[in-house]
Amino acid sequence: MMWLMGGFTAVTVVAVLLYLWATVPEVSIHFYIATALGVGLSMLLMSALMGLVFMSNGTGHDESISDPHDRRD
């Protein structure tokens, strides 16, 4: 899943940089580096956290927690 999200992140970063290159003239290279790092790392962090949520749900750890406010007991 991370390989897929890594590829999707790379495509998105390239698309964002191409959009900025076409619409914002005369920008420093540092702006492009910061944008690529910000968008790329944010998307990778989001995909890693969502993967952990799906993995936690699939292992049954979420059901093993008892809710003290549950009225069914």
N, C-alpha and C positions, 0 to 999 in steps of 0.2 A: 504494500500500500504506500510505503514511503517513497519507493522508486517512482510510482505513478505521480504522487504529489510533487516530488522533486522535478519531474519533467514538466508538469503543469505550472509549477512555480517559475521554471526557467523560461517557458514560453510567455508567461504573464509579464515577467521582468523585461524581456526583450520588447514586448508590445508596448509597455509603459514607456520605455526609453525611446522607442521609435516615435511614439506620440509626442513626447516632450521635445525631441529633436525637431519634429515637423512644426510644432506650434509655438515653441518658446525660443526665439533667436538669441544669439549672443550670451550663452550661459556657460559658466565655468565647468571644467571637467569634474570638479569636486561635487557639484550639484548632481551630476549623473551617477557618480559613485555612491553618494549618500542615498539617493533615491533607489538605486539598485539594491543596496544593502538593506535599507528600510523595508522595502516591499518584499524582498526575498526572504529575509529572516522572519518577518512577521507572518508570512504565509507558511513557512516551514514550521514555525512554532505552533501556529494554529492547527496544522495538519497533525503534528505530533501529539498535541493535547487531545484532539478529536480521536486519534487512534487509541490513546490510553483510555478514553471514555468507552469506546466500543469494546476494547479488550476487557475492561473491568466489568462491563455489563455481560459479556459472553462467558466469563468465568464463574459467575454466580456470587461474587463478593457483595454485590448490591443487595441481594435477597437475604444474606446472612446477618445483616444489621437489624437489630430490633429497634422499633420506634416506640419510645416511651409514651407517646401521645396516641398510639393506635388503640381504638376502643374495642377491637375484635377479641382481645384477650380476656 
